[in-house]
Amino acid sequence: FVSYDQNWAYTKFGLIRTLRDHVGVETIIFREVHEPMKVEEEDEGSSDEDLSSLSVADLKERCKAAGLPVGGKKADLIERLSTSGSEEE
């Protein structure tokens, strides 16, 4: 619900008329402006869930690619990858 402010409408009309008169044209065409798209930030928890769905072999490959130790349990690998990802940002 958006309330309509009649005073704002008159002010806007006055500004448009002033601009039109100053530029010396009879018609001013305005482009429709949309709100910028909102980018949803990833939850840190969701990245942990994504990592937990990977196999140990995949996690070890990612650790190796990131230059991290590849030994340990699955939880250790996930922790290493999560920690290294947050340090890079």
BELHUZI-V505911 format. One line per field, one symbol per residue. ss: DSSP state (A for helix, B for strand, O for the rest). psi: psi as a letter, one per 30 degrees, with the letter a starting at -180 (. if undefined). burial: b if it has 9 or more other C-alpha atoms within 8 Angstrom, else e. A space follows every 10 residues. Layout:
BEGIN
ss = ???
psi = ???
burial = ???
END
This chain:
BEGIN
ss = OOOOOAAAAA AAAAAAAAAA AAAOOOOOOO OOOOOOOOOO OOOAAAAAAA AAOOOAAAAA AAAAAOOOOO OOOAAAAAAA AAAAAAAAO
psi = kkkkjeeeee eeeeeeeeee eefglfkkkk kkklkkkkkk kkkeeeeeee efflleeeee eeeeefglkg laleeeeeee eeeeefef.
burial = eeeeeeeeee eeeeebeeeb beeeeeeeee eeeeeeeeee eeeeeebbee bbeeeeeebb bbbbeeeeeb eeebeebbeb bbeeeeeee
END
